[in-house]
Amino acid sequence: MNAPFQSTTASAADSPIRLLIAAPRGFCAGVDRAIEIVERAIELYGAPVYVRHEIVHNKFVVDSLKAKGAVFVEELDEVPDGVPVIFSAHGVPKAVPAAASARGLEWLDATCPLVSKVHRQAERQIEAGRHILFIGHAGHPEVIGTFGQVPEGNMTLVETVEDVAALEFAPGTELSYLSQTTLSVDDTHAIIKAIEARFPQVVAPKAEDICYATSNRQAAVKQIAPQCELVIVIGSPKSSNSLRLVEVAERCGTPAHMIQRAAEIDPVWLEGIATVGLTAGASAPEELVNEVIARIKELRTVAAEEIVTEREHMTFKLPRQLAR
């Protein structure tokens, strides 16, 4: 059997296709940590272990954890008494762990530490008397979780540059801004420029809120997309960082398709194509990347090449209940 990145020949004679595989791609440190928390909790407590919301936005990952004994629910009141519950990597409002503690539930927080950092920044800005402009997408779990860190009315959602123009605050209002960690780097910078132009007094975060993995995966797509006639993104339609990878490729002038599994590849996509790019969102495992490579090799003769734009070495500690 051929290794994933080696050239191979499809059973049907065909012209070779160059496959550019982006690196970094796939799992980030926060996703690795969240999945390990669920797996270790099942080992420690025994099945079932309940998880509020999908631990990460990937059906393959969620189904794999279900098979091991995880039960996924949307609300805390769906969790029976006497069983452990885990909060997803996207973060939750403060009211959720408070409600779990009030019920006497054992709970574990799988919130990505980089999302938790944004939560702490939000608290500090409110303590300093500032109103927060939060750059993000309405309804995303991370946005809901961050809004739930501060008293209602102290944060305003900003989704576009046009939203900035519509903002109205009383003279002398102290402002700050923060952002969701999985946004488009370019879009967010444009919104920040608009905020700073409109409100020169606004206080910026000490460091960019968009996480390293989101930035690195977008930069990798920017590197390969101009060389490709098509980019395939492995990810979930629910995944903000995966959707942004599709947008990045398209803004480079390259058509892009998001798929969740290799079976979704339409052979027509590859007809007449000389070069195709491949990447994966931060919640897509490498197993799915290899599956897609194998499927492309079934359809075409492939010359595969990994394009490395960054090396990632980030790791995060587990919650103290599991670390011991």
For each residue, the residues with C-beta under 8 A, 3 or more apart:
1:
2: 6 8 297
3: 6
4: 289 290 293 294 304
5: 21 293 304 305 306
6: 2 3 304
7: 16 301 302 303 304
8: 2 297 301 302
9: 301
10: 13 14 297 298 299 300 301 302
11: 298
12:
13: 10
14: 10 17 299 300 301
15: 274 300 301
16: 7 300 301 302 303
17: 14 270 273 274 275 276 296 300 301 302 303
18: 274 275 276 303 305
19: 275 276 277 278 293 296 302 303 304 305
20: 224 227 228 275 276 277 278 305 307
21: 5 25 277 278 279 289 293 304 305 306 307
22: 25 217 220 221 223 224 277 278 279 307 309
23: 220 306 307 308 309 310
24: 213 216 217 220 308 309 310 311 312
25: 21 22 217 220 278 279 280 284 289
26: 234 280 281 282 284 285 286 289
27: 31 32 282 283 284 285 286
28: 31 32 211 212 213 282 312 314
29: 32 33 213 312 314 315 316
30: 33 34 89 112 113 114 115 211 213 282 316
31: 27 28 34 35 56 89 112 282 283
32: 27 28 29 35 36 315 316
33: 29 30 36 37 89 110 112 113 315 316 318
34: 30 31 37 38 55 56 88 89 110 112
35: 31 32 38 39 55 56 61 65
36: 32 33 39 40 318
37: 33 34 40 41 55 86 108 110 318 319 322
38: 34 35 41 42 49 51 55 65 68 70 86 110
39: 35 36 42 43 65 68
40: 36 37 43 44 318 322
41: 37 38 44 45 49 84 86 108 322
42: 38 39 45 46 47 49 68 69 70
43: 39 40
44: 40 41 321 322
45: 41 42 49 83 84 106
46: 42 69
47: 42 68 69 70
48: 69 70 71 83
49: 38 41 42 45 69 70 71 83 84 85 86
50: 70 71 72 73 78 79 80 83 84 85 86
51: 38 54 55 65 70 71 72 73 85 86 87 88
52: 73 74 75 76 79 85 86 87 88 92 96
53: 72 73 74 87 88 90 92 141
54: 51 57 58 62 72 88 238
55: 34 35 37 38 51 61 62 65 70 72 86 88 89 110
56: 31 34 35 61 62 88 89 283
57: 54 235 236 238 239 240 242 283
58: 54 61 62 235 236 239 260 281 283 284 285
59: 62 63 236 260
60: 63 64 260 261 284 285 287 288
61: 35 55 56 58 64 65 283 285
62: 54 55 56 58 59 65 66 70 72
63: 59 60 66 67
64: 60 61 67 68
65: 35 38 39 51 55 61 62 68 69 70 72
66: 62 63 69 70 71 72
67: 63 64
68: 38 39 42 47 64 65
69: 42 46 47 48 49 65 66
70: 38 42 47 48 49 50 51 55 62 65 66
71: 48 49 50 51 66
72: 50 51 53 54 55 62 65 66
73: 50 51 52 53 76 78 79
74: 52 53 78
75: 52 78
76: 52 73 79 85 96 99 100 103
77:
78: 50 73 74 75
79: 50 52 73 76 83 85 100 105
80: 50 83
81: 103 104 105
82:
83: 45 48 49 50 79 80 105 106
84: 41 45 49 50 105 106 107 108
85: 49 50 51 52 76 79 100 105 106 107 108
86: 37 38 41 49 50 51 52 55 107 108 109 110
87: 51 52 53 91 92 96 97 107 108 109 110 111
88: 34 51 52 53 54 55 56 91 92 110 111 141
89: 30 31 33 34 55 56 110 111 112 115
90: 53 111 112 115 140 141 142 145
91: 87 88 111 112 115 116 119 141 142 145 146
92: 52 53 87 88 96 97 111 141 144 145 148
93: 96 144 145 147 148 149
94: 97 98 148 149
95: 98 99 148
96: 52 76 87 92 93 99 100 148
97: 87 92 94 100 101 107 109
98: 94 95 101 102
99: 76 95 96 102 103
100: 76 79 85 96 97 103 105 107
101: 97 98 104 105 107
102: 98 99
103: 76 81 99 100
104: 81 101
105: 79 81 83 84 85 100 101
106: 45 83 84 85 321
107: 84 85 86 87 97 100 101
108: 37 41 84 85 86 87 319 321 322
109: 86 87 97 319
110: 33 34 37 38 55 86 87 88 89 319
111: 87 88 89 90 91 92 115 116 119 145
112: 30 31 33 34 89 90 91 115 116 181 211 316
113: 30 33 116 117 316
114: 30 117 118 181 211 212
115: 30 89 90 91 111 112 118 119 142 145 146 181
116: 91 111 112 113 119 120
117: 113 114 120 121 209
118: 114 115 121 122 146 178 179 180 181 209
119: 91 111 115 116 122 123 145 146 149
120: 116 117 123 124
121: 117 118 124 125 178 205 206 209
122: 118 119 125 126 132 134 146 149 150 155 178
123: 119 120 126 127 149 150
124: 120 121 127 128
125: 121 122 128 130 132 176 178 203
126: 122 123 129 130 132 150 151 154
127: 123 124
128: 124 125 174 176 203
129: 126 174
130: 125 126 174 175 176 203
131: 154 155 156 169 173 174 175 176
132: 122 125 126 150 154 155 156 175 176 177 178
133: 155 156 158 167 175 176 177 178 195 202
134: 122 143 146 147 155 156 157 158 177 178 179 180
135: 158 159 177 178 179 180 183 188 191 192
136: 140 142 143 146 157 158 159 179 180 183
137: 140 143 159 180 183 240
138: 143 157 159
139: 143 144
140: 90 136 137 143 144 180 240
141: 53 88 90 91 92 144 145
142: 90 91 115 136 145 146 180 181 182 240
143: 134 136 137 138 139 140 146 147 157 180
144: 92 93 139 140 141 147 148
145: 90 91 92 93 111 115 119 141 142 148 149
146: 91 115 118 119 122 134 136 142 143 149 155 178 180
147: 93 134 143 144 150 155 157
148: 92 93 94 95 96 144 145
149: 93 94 119 122 123 145 146
150: 122 123 126 132 147 154 155
151: 126 154
152:
153:
154: 126 131 132 150 151
155: 122 131 132 133 134 146 147 150
156: 131 132 133 134 167
157: 134 136 138 143 147 163
158: 133 134 135 136 163 164 167 177 191 195
159: 135 136 137 138 163
160: 163 164 191
161: 164 165 190 191 194
162: 165 166
163: 157 158 159 160 166 167 191
164: 158 160 161 167 191 194 195 198
165: 161 162 194 198
166: 162 163
167: 133 156 158 163 164 198 199
168:
169: 131 173 175 199
170: 173
171:
172:
173: 131 169 170
174: 128 129 130 131 201 203
175: 130 131 132 133 169 199 201 202 203
176: 125 128 130 131 132 133 202 203 204 205
177: 132 133 134 135 158 192 195 202 203 204 205
178: 118 121 122 125 132 133 134 135 146 205 209
179: 118 134 135 136 183 188 192 205 209 210
180: 118 134 135 136 137 140 142 143 146 183 209 210 240
181: 112 114 115 118 142 209 210 211 214
182: 142 210 211 214 239 240 241 244 282
183: 135 136 137 179 180 187 188 210 214 240 244
184: 187 188 218 244 247 248
185: 188 189 210 214 215 218 219
186: 189 190 248 251
187: 183 184 190 191
188: 135 179 183 184 185 191 192 210
189: 185 186 192 193
190: 161 186 187 193 194
191: 135 158 160 161 163 164 187 188 194 195
192: 135 177 179 188 189 195 196 204
193: 189 190 196 197
194: 161 164 165 190 191 197 198
195: 133 158 164 177 191 192 198 199 202
196: 192 193 199 200 202 204
197: 193 194 200
198: 164 165 167 194 195
199: 167 169 175 195 196 202
200: 196 197
201: 174 175
202: 133 175 176 177 195 196 199
203: 125 128 130 174 175 176 177
204: 176 177 192 196
205: 121 176 177 178 179 208 209
206: 121
207:
208: 205 215
209: 117 118 121 178 179 180 181 205
210: 179 180 181 182 183 185 188 214 215
211: 28 30 112 114 181 182 214 215
212: 28 114 215 216 312 314
213: 24 28 29 30 216 217 241 282 312 314
214: 181 182 183 185 210 211 217 218 241 244 282
215: 185 208 210 211 212 218 219
216: 24 212 213 219 220 309 310 312
217: 22 24 25 213 214 220 221 241 245 279 281 282
218: 184 185 214 215 221 222 244 245 248
219: 185 215 216 222 223 309 310
220: 22 23 24 25 216 217 223 224 279 307 309 310
221: 22 217 218 224 225 231 233 245 248 249 252 277 279
222: 218 219 225 226 248 252
223: 22 219 220 307 309
224: 20 22 220 221 227 228 231 277 279 307
225: 221 222 228 231 248 249 252 253 254 256 277
226: 222 252 253 254
227: 20 224 275 277
228: 20 224 225 231 249 254 275 276 277
229: 254 255 273 274 275 276
230: 254 255 256 257 269 270 273 276 277
231: 221 224 225 228 245 246 249 254 255 256 257 276 277 278 279
232: 256 257 259 265 269 276 277 278 279 292
233: 221 242 245 246 249 256 257 258 259 279 280 281
234: 26 242 258 259 260 278 279 280 281 284 288 289 292
235: 57 58 239 241 242 243 245 258 260 280 281 283 284
236: 57 58 59 239 242 260 281 283 284
237: 242 243 258
238: 54 57
239: 57 58 182 235 236 242 243 281 282 283 284
240: 57 137 140 142 180 182 183 243 244
241: 182 213 214 217 235 244 245 281 282 283
242: 57 233 234 235 236 237 239 245 246 258 280 281 282 283 284
243: 235 237 239 240 246 247 258
244: 182 183 184 214 218 240 241 247 248
245: 217 218 221 231 233 235 241 242 248 249 256 279 281
246: 231 233 242 243 249 250 256 257 258
247: 184 243 244 250 251
248: 184 186 218 221 222 225 244 245 251 252
249: 221 225 228 231 233 245 246 252 254 255 256 277
250: 246 247 253 254 255 256
251: 186 247 248
252: 221 222 225 226 248 249
253: 225 226 250
254: 225 226 228 229 230 231 249 250 277
255: 229 230 231 249 250
256: 225 230 231 232 233 245 246 249 250
257: 230 231 232 233 246 269
258: 233 234 235 237 242 243 246
259: 232 233 234 262 264 265 292
260: 58 59 60 234 235 236 264 288
261: 60 264 288 291
262: 259 265 288 291 292 294 295
263: 295
264: 259 260 261
265: 232 259 262 269 270 292 295 296 299
266: 269
267: 270 271 299
268: 271
269: 230 232 257 265 266 273
270: 17 230 265 267 273 276 296 299 300
271: 267 268
272:
273: 17 229 230 269 270 276
274: 15 17 18 229
275: 17 18 19 20 227 228 229
276: 17 18 19 20 228 229 230 231 232 270 273 296
277: 19 20 21 22 221 224 225 227 228 230 231 232 249 254
278: 19 20 21 22 25 231 232 234 289 292 293 296
279: 21 22 25 217 220 221 224 231 232 233 234 245
280: 25 26 233 234 235 242 284 286 288 289
281: 26 58 217 233 234 235 236 239 241 242 245 284
282: 26 27 28 30 31 182 213 214 217 239 241 242
283: 27 31 56 57 58 61 235 236 239 241 242
284: 25 26 27 58 60 234 235 236 239 242 280 281 288 289
285: 26 27 58 60 61 288 289
286: 26 27 280 289 290
287: 60 290 291
288: 60 234 260 261 262 280 284 285 291 292
289: 4 21 25 26 234 278 280 284 285 286 292 293
290: 4 286 287 293 294
291: 261 262 287 288 294 295
292: 232 234 259 262 265 278 288 289 295 296
293: 4 5 19 21 278 289 290 296 297 302 304
294: 4 262 290 291 297 298
295: 262 263 265 291 292 298 299
296: 17 19 265 270 276 278 292 293 299 300 302
297: 2 8 10 293 294 300 302
298: 10 11 294 295
299: 10 14 265 267 270 295 296
300: 10 14 15 16 17 270 296 297
301: 7 8 9 10 14 15 16 17
302: 7 8 10 16 17 19 293 296 297
303: 7 16 17 18 19
304: 4 5 6 7 19 21 293
305: 5 18 19 20 21
306: 5 21 23
307: 20 21 22 23 220 223 224
308: 23 24 311
309: 22 23 24 216 219 220 223
310: 23 24 216 219 220
311: 24 308
312: 24 28 29 212 213 216
313:
314: 28 29 212 213
315: 29 32 33
316: 29 30 32 33 112 113
317: 323
318: 33 36 37 40 322 323
319: 37 108 109 110 322 323
320: 323 324
321: 44 106 108 324
322: 37 40 41 44 108 318 319
323: 317 318 319 320
324: 320 321
